[in-house]
Amino acid sequence: MSDPANQANLKAEFFIPLMVNELVGKGTSKLKVLSTTANWFGVTYQADKPQLVAKIEELIEAGVYPRNLWGK
């Protein structure tokens, strides 16, 4: 399913739903979809990082996430 020609291409994208569909279709994986009211944050480019960091900081300040999210 993946294109070996793109392995060294830093700009290539990996379309996760295609791989999930392939694995579920082969019967090698199962998928469970969880519902949520939370917002999703897309991070594709380095330029997306400042807005994401600011939004996560807002969620920490609001008590949605703990400051020590990764337990370190």
C-alpha positions as CSV (number, residue, x, y, z in Angstrom):
1,M,0.0,0.0,0.0
2,S,2.8,2.5,0.8
3,D,5.0,3.7,-2.0
4,P,8.7,2.9,-1.4
5,A,9.6,5.8,-3.6
6,N,8.3,8.2,-1.0
7,Q,10.3,6.8,2.0
8,A,13.0,9.4,1.6
9,N,10.6,12.2,0.6
10,L,10.2,14.4,3.7
11,K,7.2,16.2,2.0
12,A,5.3,12.9,1.3
13,E,2.1,12.4,3.2
14,F,0.9,9.1,4.7
15,F,-2.9,8.8,4.4
16,I,-3.6,6.9,7.6
17,P,-7.3,6.1,6.7
18,L,-6.1,4.1,3.6
19,M,-3.8,1.9,5.8
20,V,-6.4,1.4,8.5
21,N,-8.9,0.4,5.8
22,E,-6.4,-2.1,4.3
23,L,-5.6,-3.6,7.7
24,V,-9.2,-3.9,8.7
25,G,-10.1,-5.3,5.3
26,K,-7.4,-8.0,5.6
27,G,-8.7,-8.9,9.1
28,T,-5.4,-8.2,10.7
29,S,-6.7,-5.3,12.8
30,K,-9.9,-4.0,14.3
31,L,-11.0,-0.4,14.6
32,K,-13.1,1.2,17.3
33,V,-14.4,4.7,16.8
34,L,-14.8,6.8,19.9
35,S,-17.2,9.7,20.0
36,T,-16.1,13.0,21.5
37,T,-17.1,16.6,21.8
38,A,-13.5,17.7,21.8
39,N,-11.9,19.7,19.0
40,W,-9.2,18.2,16.8
41,F,-6.0,20.1,16.0
42,G,-4.4,19.5,12.7
43,V,-0.6,19.7,12.6
44,T,0.9,19.3,9.2
45,Y,3.6,21.9,8.9
46,Q,6.2,23.4,11.3
47,A,4.3,26.7,10.9
48,D,1.3,25.1,12.7
49,K,3.3,24.5,15.9
50,P,3.0,28.0,17.6
51,Q,-0.8,27.9,17.3
52,L,-1.0,24.3,18.6
53,V,1.3,25.1,21.6
54,A,-0.8,28.2,22.4
55,K,-4.0,26.1,22.3
56,I,-2.6,23.4,24.4
57,E,-1.5,26.0,27.0
58,E,-5.1,27.3,27.0
59,L,-6.4,23.8,27.7
60,I,-3.9,23.3,30.5
61,E,-4.8,26.6,32.1
62,A,-8.5,25.7,31.8
63,G,-7.8,22.4,33.6
64,V,-8.6,20.2,30.5
65,Y,-5.1,18.8,30.4
66,P,-2.6,18.5,33.3
67,R,0.6,20.6,33.0
68,N,2.6,17.4,33.3
69,L,0.8,15.6,30.4
70,W,3.4,12.9,29.8
71,G,4.1,12.2,33.5
72,K,7.7,13.3,33.4
